[in-house]
C-alpha cells in the first residue's frame, strides 16, 4: 500500500485507472477485514 501511495503521489501521470481498479479489487477487502478486526479489539 505504501508503494502504491508513493507511485500515485509522485508518478500520477504513469498510473492508469485499470491498474488502480486491480489494486482495489485485490487489496481492499483484506484491508477492510483487518481494520474491522482491530476496531473490535
Biopython code that builds the backbone (N, CA, C, O; Angstrom):
import numpy as np
from Bio.PDB.StructureBuilder import StructureBuilder

atoms = [
    (1, "UNK", "N", (0.821, -1.194, 0.000)),
    (1, "UNK", "CA", (0.000, 0.000, 0.000)),
    (1, "UNK", "C", (0.868, 1.261, 0.000)),
    (1, "UNK", "O", (0.553, 2.239, -0.678)),
    (2, "UNK", "N", (1.950, 1.231, 0.758)),
    (2, "UNK", "CA", (2.824, 2.400, 0.809)),
    (2, "UNK", "C", (3.437, 2.659, -0.559)),
    (2, "UNK", "O", (3.501, 3.801, -1.013)),
    (3, "UNK", "N", (3.887, 1.593, -1.213)),
    (3, "UNK", "CA", (4.474, 1.744, -2.541)),
    (3, "UNK", "C", (3.480, 2.308, -3.532)),
    (3, "UNK", "O", (3.833, 3.130, -4.378)),
    (4, "UNK", "N", (2.229, 1.866, -3.429)),
    (4, "UNK", "CA", (1.193, 2.384, -4.317)),
    (4, "UNK", "C", (0.942, 3.860, -4.039)),
    (4, "UNK", "O", (0.773, 4.652, -4.967)),
    (5, "UNK", "N", (0.920, 4.222, -2.781)),
    (5, "UNK", "CA", (0.703, 5.625, -2.423)),
    (5, "UNK", "C", (1.803, 6.497, -3.007)),
    (5, "UNK", "O", (1.532, 7.560, -3.565)),
    (6, "UNK", "N", (3.050, 6.041, -2.875)),
    (6, "UNK", "CA", (4.162, 6.819, -3.415)),
    (6, "UNK", "C", (4.045, 6.974, -4.924)),
    (6, "UNK", "O", (4.263, 8.061, -5.460)),
    (7, "UNK", "N", (3.703, 5.890, -5.608)),
    (7, "UNK", "CA", (3.551, 5.970, -7.064)),
    (7, "UNK", "C", (2.400, 6.911, -7.431)),
    (7, "UNK", "O", (2.520, 7.715, -8.355)),
    (8, "UNK", "N", (1.301, 6.805, -6.710)),
    (8, "UNK", "CA", (0.143, 7.642, -7.003)),
    (8, "UNK", "C", (0.463, 9.118, -6.790)),
    (8, "UNK", "O", (0.039, 9.963, -7.578)),
    (9, "UNK", "N", (1.200, 9.434, -5.741)),
    (9, "UNK", "CA", (1.525, 10.822, -5.428)),
    (9, "UNK", "C", (2.604, 11.382, -6.351)),
    (9, "UNK", "O", (2.486, 12.505, -6.843)),
    (10, "UNK", "N", (3.663, 10.592, -6.586)),
    (10, "UNK", "CA", (4.826, 11.116, -7.296)),
    (10, "UNK", "C", (4.845, 10.817, -8.790)),
    (10, "UNK", "O", (5.554, 11.485, -9.542)),
    (11, "UNK", "N", (4.086, 9.834, -9.223)),
    (11, "UNK", "CA", (4.093, 9.481, -10.651)),
    (11, "UNK", "C", (2.663, 9.308, -11.146)),
    (11, "UNK", "O", (2.358, 8.373, -11.888)),
    (12, "UNK", "N", (1.794, 10.216, -10.729)),
    (12, "UNK", "CA", (0.379, 10.062, -11.059)),
    (12, "UNK", "C", (0.124, 10.020, -12.553)),
    (12, "UNK", "O", (-0.884, 9.462, -12.986)),
    (13, "UNK", "N", (1.006, 10.593, -13.346)),
    (13, "UNK", "CA", (0.826, 10.552, -14.794)),
    (13, "UNK", "C", (1.095, 9.166, -15.371)),
    (13, "UNK", "O", (0.708, 8.880, -16.505)),
    (14, "UNK", "N", (1.761, 8.297, -14.595)),
    (14, "UNK", "CA", (2.068, 6.942, -15.060)),
    (14, "UNK", "C", (1.073, 5.909, -14.533)),
    (14, "UNK", "O", (1.225, 4.719, -14.809)),
    (15, "UNK", "N", (0.069, 6.335, -13.787)),
    (15, "UNK", "CA", (-0.907, 5.425, -13.198)),
    (15, "UNK", "C", (-2.176, 5.460, -14.038)),
    (15, "UNK", "O", (-2.730, 6.527, -14.303)),
    (16, "UNK", "N", (-2.633, 4.270, -14.457)),
    (16, "UNK", "CA", (-3.882, 4.254, -15.216)),
    (16, "UNK", "C", (-5.008, 3.663, -14.371)),
    (16, "UNK", "O", (-4.759, 2.974, -13.381)),
    (17, "UNK", "N", (-6.221, 3.934, -14.763)),
    (17, "UNK", "CA", (-7.380, 3.538, -13.965)),
    (17, "UNK", "C", (-7.520, 2.029, -13.844)),
    (17, "UNK", "O", (-8.001, 1.544, -12.820)),
    (18, "UNK", "N", (-7.114, 1.270, -14.860)),
    (18, "UNK", "CA", (-7.222, -0.191, -14.760)),
    (18, "UNK", "C", (-6.272, -0.737, -13.694)),
    (18, "UNK", "O", (-6.602, -1.708, -13.013)),
    (19, "UNK", "N", (-5.108, -0.126, -13.544)),
    (19, "UNK", "CA", (-4.177, -0.551, -12.505)),
    (19, "UNK", "C", (-4.754, -0.231, -11.124)),
    (19, "UNK", "O", (-4.676, -1.055, -10.213)),
    (20, "UNK", "N", (-5.322, 0.943, -10.970)),
    (20, "UNK", "CA", (-5.929, 1.324, -9.692)),
    (20, "UNK", "C", (-7.060, 0.369, -9.338)),
    (20, "UNK", "O", (-7.164, -0.074, -8.195)),
    (21, "UNK", "N", (-7.911, 0.049, -10.315)),
    (21, "UNK", "CA", (-9.037, -0.846, -10.067)),
    (21, "UNK", "C", (-8.549, -2.238, -9.671)),
    (21, "UNK", "O", (-9.125, -2.851, -8.772)),
    (22, "UNK", "N", (-7.510, -2.746, -10.314)),
    (22, "UNK", "CA", (-6.960, -4.062, -9.979)),
    (22, "UNK", "C", (-6.430, -4.080, -8.546)),
    (22, "UNK", "O", (-6.632, -5.056, -7.823)),
    (23, "UNK", "N", (-5.767, -3.025, -8.140)),
    (23, "UNK", "CA", (-5.241, -2.935, -6.775)),
    (23, "UNK", "C", (-6.382, -2.877, -5.770)),
    (23, "UNK", "O", (-6.324, -3.533, -4.729)),
    (24, "UNK", "N", (-7.406, -2.111, -6.065)),
    (24, "UNK", "CA", (-8.565, -2.016, -5.173)),
    (24, "UNK", "C", (-9.226, -3.376, -5.020)),
    (24, "UNK", "O", (-9.520, -3.798, -3.901)),
    (25, "UNK", "N", (-9.463, -4.066, -6.125)),
    (25, "UNK", "CA", (-10.127, -5.373, -6.071)),
    (25, "UNK", "C", (-9.313, -6.386, -5.282)),
    (25, "UNK", "O", (-9.878, -7.229, -4.586)),
    (26, "UNK", "N", (-7.994, -6.311, -5.384)),
    (26, "UNK", "CA", (-7.134, -7.287, -4.719)),
    (26, "UNK", "C", (-6.946, -6.990, -3.235)),
    (26, "UNK", "O", (-6.921, -7.918, -2.427)),
    (27, "UNK", "N", (-6.813, -5.730, -2.858)),
    (27, "UNK", "CA", (-6.369, -5.389, -1.510)),
    (27, "UNK", "C", (-7.423, -4.761, -0.602)),
    (27, "UNK", "O", (-7.226, -4.736, 0.613)),
    (28, "UNK", "N", (-8.517, -4.260, -1.129)),
    (28, "UNK", "CA", (-9.454, -3.533, -0.281)),
    (28, "UNK", "C", (-10.183, -4.439, 0.710)),
    (28, "UNK", "O", (-10.305, -4.087, 1.883)),
    (29, "UNK", "N", (-10.665, -5.588, 0.267)),
    (29, "UNK", "CA", (-11.396, -6.485, 1.172)),
    (29, "UNK", "C", (-10.520, -6.968, 2.331)),
    (29, "UNK", "O", (-10.958, -6.912, 3.480)),
    (30, "UNK", "N", (-9.287, -7.445, 2.066)),
    (30, "UNK", "CA", (-8.445, -7.842, 3.203)),
    (30, "UNK", "C", (-8.124, -6.676, 4.146)),
    (30, "UNK", "O", (-8.080, -6.855, 5.363)),
    (31, "UNK", "N", (-7.904, -5.505, 3.593)),
    (31, "UNK", "CA", (-7.629, -4.334, 4.427)),
    (31, "UNK", "C", (-8.839, -3.997, 5.287)),
    (31, "UNK", "O", (-8.696, -3.693, 6.472)),
    (32, "UNK", "N", (-10.018, -4.049, 4.702)),
    (32, "UNK", "CA", (-11.247, -3.774, 5.450)),
    (32, "UNK", "C", (-11.401, -4.764, 6.600)),
    (32, "UNK", "O", (-11.748, -4.369, 7.714)),
    (33, "UNK", "N", (-11.148, -6.042, 6.343)),
    (33, "UNK", "CA", (-11.244, -7.062, 7.389)),
    (33, "UNK", "C", (-10.265, -6.794, 8.521)),
    (33, "UNK", "O", (-10.620, -6.921, 9.693)),
    (34, "UNK", "N", (-9.050, -6.427, 8.183)),
    (34, "UNK", "CA", (-8.051, -6.128, 9.210)),
    (34, "UNK", "C", (-8.456, -4.932, 10.054)),
    (34, "UNK", "O", (-8.289, -4.947, 11.274)),
    (35, "UNK", "N", (-8.983, -3.903, 9.423)),
    (35, "UNK", "CA", (-9.409, -2.708, 10.162)),
    (35, "UNK", "C", (-10.559, -3.050, 11.100)),
    (35, "UNK", "O", (-10.565, -2.624, 12.255)),
    (36, "UNK", "N", (-11.529, -3.814, 10.614)),
    (36, "UNK", "CA", (-12.662, -4.212, 11.459)),
    (36, "UNK", "C", (-12.174, -5.030, 12.646)),
    (36, "UNK", "O", (-12.615, -4.811, 13.774)),
    (37, "UNK", "N", (-11.262, -5.978, 12.398)),
    (37, "UNK", "CA", (-10.712, -6.783, 13.494)),
    (37, "UNK", "C", (-10.026, -5.910, 14.534)),
    (37, "UNK", "O", (-10.211, -6.115, 15.733)),
    (38, "UNK", "N", (-9.241, -4.946, 14.090)),
    (38, "UNK", "CA", (-8.537, -4.062, 15.025)),
    (38, "UNK", "C", (-9.511, -3.200, 15.820)),
    (38, "UNK", "O", (-9.300, -2.954, 17.008)),
    (39, "UNK", "N", (-10.571, -2.744, 15.169)),
    (39, "UNK", "CA", (-11.542, -1.902, 15.867)),
    (39, "UNK", "C", (-12.343, -2.694, 16.899)),
    (39, "UNK", "O", (-12.794, -2.138, 17.900)),
    (40, "UNK", "N", (-12.518, -3.984, 16.653)),
    (40, "UNK", "CA", (-13.274, -4.817, 17.590)),
    (40, "UNK", "C", (-12.451, -5.214, 18.805)),
    (40, "UNK", "O", (-13.013, -5.615, 19.824)),
    (41, "UNK", "N", (-11.125, -5.109, 18.714)),
    (41, "UNK", "CA", (-10.252, -5.485, 19.848)),
    (41, "UNK", "C", (-10.339, -4.516, 20.979)),
    (41, "UNK", "O", (-9.670, -4.694, 21.997)),
]
sb = StructureBuilder()
sb.init_structure("model")
sb.init_model(0)
sb.init_chain("A")
sb.init_seg("    ")
for serial, (resi, resn, name, xyz) in enumerate(atoms, 1):
    if name == "N":
        sb.init_residue(resn, " ", resi, " ")
    sb.init_atom(name, np.array(xyz, "f"), 0.0, 1.0, " ", f" {name:<3s}", serial, name[0])
structure = sb.get_structure()
